[in-house]
Amino acid sequence: MKEVAEKLRSLRESVKLSQVKMAEIVGVKQSSLNRYELNQASPTFETLTQYADYFDVSMDYIFGRTDNPQGKLYEYKPKIQQSDPQMQKFVEMCFDPTSPMNARLKETLLQMLGGGGTMNVVIYARYSSHSQTEQSIEGQLHTCYEYARNNGYLVVGEYIDRAQSGTTDSRAEFQRMIADSDKHTFEGVLVYQLDRFARNRYDSAINKAKLKKNGVRVISARENISDDASGILVEGVLESMAEYYSAELSQKIRRGMGINAEKCLSNGSNPGLGYRVDEERRFHIDPEGAAVVREIFEQYASGKTVTEIIQSLNARQIKTSQGKAFNKNSLHRLLRNRRYIGYYIYKGVETPNRMPRILEDELFEVKSILFDSVEMTHTFLFYGLSCLIM
């Protein structure tokens, strides 16, 4: 069964599906599917028929009897032993209207009679960073897979952008999908609804034109858009509404951030080492972080160099507010942070006495004097070296 194990793995990898997703599709546990692919266990006949049905390949192809995915569907005639229960079950399934194999035979006959074949599609899913999570992606995928099943589409891949705005097409997975359309391995891009594809009409038109050139069209699982002239009008209206919604949302977010700034509240960014933010977005001193901030300023004021302070912090595994090791850039930013002497800062505007104070002005100003002297020394050295070179 080594050939079967290798075939199952290659089929799954050909459409970039994880073992978890593939196990869900064929109705087995991920651990069982892993053993099938490692040839440590034999899959049931029902599992193999699920693979054949999903990937639109013959059982002969799965068993390695032919290199043609649709090959030897009828010309291969295995010797059926009455004592072989699996083969007897196979024959019964072929005439069972509720079995996947019966549906497969029906599809094959329709193709032979000119009824058309299955359309290969990929799913594109996206969520922005505003109030959306991984569950949003799972919901989109569930709806798209259900739509694909109901309409006879074969999903051959997924492209997912997480925390990416639809107002621009500068999205890694989106651009990879557009580029992959050149390979002509799919004829449709299935989206939950059109605003997942783009919220900008210009980007939407440009990228749809690129897809159309490669024989690919965009399909919405939630919006009923016909292929006739009226569908063009409906699609245009939906895209305009998506762009309007995006612009309105952006405006509301900016307005909300402005209101927060007037009240000197957090706008969701990193508060900085030494501070924490409560549920009402108000700033409070974090005692542990504030102690580190004071230590850094006192060490710098006592004459220690930036390098010495960084080495000391990292040796004790003290991290920045982003959970990273200190370096010269992060330490310089901390030493210049006027929040520590009570300034609330928003868009370059400083409002005094609106932040919980961690440092006294005198300690902060000592740092400024030292900074200025260091920068002046660097300037003199630069000009002195320049004169020597000249």
N, C-alpha and C positions, 0 to 999 in steps of 0.2 A: 504493500500500500504506500510505498515511498513516493511513487509518481502522483498518487492522489494527494498526499500531504503537500508536496511541492506545488501542485496545481491550485489547491485551495489558498495557499499563501500568495501565489502570484496573482490570482484573480482579485483577492482583497487589496493587495498593494497596487494593482493596476488602476484602481479608482481612488487610491489614497484614503481608504477607510481604516479606522483603528480596529483593533480586535474587539473592543467593547461595543462599538457600533455594529460590527459585522455579527457578533454574537446575538445582539438584539434583533437584527434582521432575520436571522435563520432560527431564532428561538432556542438558543443554547446558552450555557454559562461561558463567560470569557475564559475561565480556566480550562473548560472542556475544549473550546476552540483552539486554545494554545497547544494542548496535547495533540489535537488532530494535525496541526501544522508542523509539529515536531515529530510526527509519526510515532507517538507514544500511545495512541489509542485510535480505534477505527470509528469514523462517524457513521451514524445510522443512515439508512437509505432515505429516510425523510429529510435528513439534513442535506444530503447530496442533492436531492430534488429541489430543495430550497435554493441551493447554490446555482443549479442549472436554470431555474426559473428567474432568479434575480439577475444573473449575468448574461442571460440569453445565450447559453451554450448547451451543447449536447452532452449527454452522459458519457458518450464515447470520448469526448474531449477531456472530461474530468478524469476518466480512467486511463488517459494517455494512449488510447487506441488510434487517435488521429490528431494532427496538428491544426486542423481546420476547426474553429470553434463550433461551426454548424455541421461538421462532417459526420458521415456514417450514421445519420439519424435512422435511415431505413435499410441501407444495404447490409449493415452488420446484423447477423442473426446468431446470437449466442445459443448454445445448446442448453435448453431449459430442462433441468432435472426436476422430476416431480418431488424429490426430497428436498429441493432448495426453497425454503420458506420465503427468503427475500425476493427471489424471482417470481414466485407465485403472488406475492404482495404487489410487486411491480405491475404485473398483468392486471390485477384487480383494480389498482389505482388508475390505470389508463382508461378504465371504463366507469370510474367513479366521478360523477359531475362535480363533486365538492373538492376533489384533489387538485393540488398545484400542477401535477403532470397532465391532467385532462385540459386545464387551461392552456398549458404550453402546446399541446397537440392542436388545440383549436387555433391558437395564434399562428402556428406553422402552416396550417391549412389555409388560413386567410391570406398569409403572405404568398403562398403558392397560387392562390386565385387572384392575386393582384390587389389585395386589400391593404397594402402598405405595411411598413415595418414600424418598430418602436423608435421613438425619437430619443436620442441621447441628450440629457440636459445636465447642467451643473447648478448647484444652489449657491447663491450669494447671500450672505447674512451679515448684518452690521448692527452695532449699537453705539450710540454716542456716549459721552461721559456724564450726561445729565440724568440722574435718577434711573439709570438702567444698569443691569448686571448680566452675569453669565446666563441667568434664567431667561433673559430676553432672547438670547441666541437659541437656547433649547426650544423655546416656544416657536420661534421662526422656523427652525429646522423641522419640528414636528408637523406644522401646517404645510410646509413645502413638500415633505415626504408623502403626506397624506394626499395632497393634490396630485403629485406625480403618480401615485398608485391608481387614483381614481381616473386619471386621464391616459394611462398607458405609457407614461414616460419612464425611461431608465435613467436613474441618477448615477452619473459616472464620476462625480467629484464634488467637493465643497470648498468654497472660498469664504473665509470669515475674517472680518475686521472688527477688532474690539476697541472700544473707546475712541472711535474715529468719527469725526463730523462728516455729514453728507454734503456740506456746502462746498467741498473741494474734492477733486478726484485724486488727490495725492494720498492714496491709501494703498499700502503694500499689496494686500491680497487682491484688491480691485484691479490694480495695474497688472498683476500676474495673470488674472483671469482674462483681461483684454488681450494680453500678449499670447496666452495659450489658445485663444480663438484662432490664431494663425495655423495651429496644428490640425484644425478641422476634425477634432475628436468629439465635439458636441455641437448640437444645432440650436440649443436654447439655454438661456440663463433664467433660472426660476428664482424669483424673489418673493418675500412675504407680501410686500406691496411696493409700489414704485418709488416711494421716498427712501427705501433702503438702497436702491440703486444710485439715486442722486437727488439732492434738494435744490440743485442749480440747473435751470433749464438749458443753459449753454453747454455745461459739462455733459448733461444727459444727451443732448442732441449729437454732440461730437462723438461720444463713446458709443452711442447706438449706431451711428454711421460706420464706425470701425467694425462693430460686430456684424452689421448687415453686410458689409463688404465680404466678410468671411462666412456668410450664410447663417448667421446666428441672430435670433430675435430674443427680446426680453419678455418674459411671461410673469404676470402677477398672480399669486395664488389667492389673494383676497379681493382683487378688483376685477370684475367681469368686463373685460375689454374685447370687443369683437375685432375681427380682422378686416372689416370693411371700412368705408370712409368715415362712418360715425365713430368708429373706434379711435381714429386719429384725433378727432375733436375731444372725445372723452379723455384720452391720454394726455392731451395738452392741458386740459382743465385740471386734471389731477396733479400734474407736474407744477402748474402755476400755484395751486393750493399748497403744495409741499414747500415751494420756495417762499411763499408768503408766511407760512407757519414758522419756517426756520428763521426768517428775518424778524418776525414778531417775538419769537422765543429769545433770540439774541438781544433784542431791545429790552425785553423784560429782565433778562439776567443782568444787563448793564445797569438798568435802573435800580434793580434790587441791590447791586453791589454799591451803587452810589449812596443809597439810603443807609446801608450798613456803615459806610465810611463816615457819613454825617453823625452817626451814633457811636463811632469809633469801635465798631464790632468787627469780628473776623469775617473775611470773605472766603474762607475755606483754604487759603494757602497755608504753607508751613509756618506756624507761629514763631519758630526760632528756639534755639536752646535757651532754657530757663523759663519758658512760658507754656501754659496749657490753655485750652479753650473749652468752656462748658457747653451744655446743650443749647443755651441761649446765645451762643457765639461771643460771649464775653471773655476777655483775657484775664488769666490769673497767673500768679507766680508759681512755678514748679520748684519747690525747695531744693531738690537734688540737682536739677539742671542749673538753677541760679547759683548754687555753691561753686559749680564748675566754672561758670562765667566769671564770678568774682575772683576765683583763683587765677584764671588766665590773665585778667587785667592786672592783678597784683604782681604776678610773676613778670609781666611785661614792663610794669612800672619799676620793678626792682632791678631791671637791666638784663633780664634773660632774653636771648634772641628768639625769633620766631621758630627757628629750627629746633632749638632746645625745648621749647614749650611743646611743639608737635611731637617730638620724640617721647617726652614725658607722658603726654596724654595717650598716645598709641601704645606705649609700654604697659599702661594700666587698662588698656582696652576701653577707654572712654570714647564714646562715639559722638558724632555731630547730631543735630536734630533730625537728620535724614537717616540716621543709623549707619553712617559710613565712618571710616577712619579719617582723622584730620589730615589736611595738607595745607600748603601755604595759602591757597585761594580761600578755602573755607575759614581759616583762622583770620585772614585779613578782613573777610566779610564780617566776621563776628566782632572784630575790634573796631569796625566802623559803624556798627549797628546802633543808631541813636535811640532805638526803642528802650535800650537799657537805662537811659536817663529820662524816660517818660514821654518820648515823642511817638505819636501815632502817625504812620506814614502810609499815604495812599496816592498813587500816581505822581510821586515826587513831591507832594504837598505834605509838610510836617506840621502837626498840631501838638503844641506842648501840653504837658501835664494830663494826657489822656491815656497813657499806658502805665501799668504798675511798674514803679521804678525799682531797678535792681542795684544800680550803682549811684554813687554820689558824683556830682559834676566834677569835683576835683580829681577823682581817680580816672574818670573818662578823659578829662582834658590833659592829664599827664601823658596818656597814650597818644593824644593828638599832637602834642609837642614833640614827642619822640618820633612819631610818624613823619612829621614835617622835617625834622632834622635828618632822618635817614634818607628821605626823598631828596633833600637839598644836597646831601653828601653824594648820592648817586648822580645828581645833575652835575655837580662840580667834577666828579671823576670822569663822567662822559665827555664834558667839554674839554677837560684837561687832556684826556687821551686823544681826542679829536685834534687838538692843537699840536700834540706831539707827532701824530701821524702826518699832519699837513707840513 
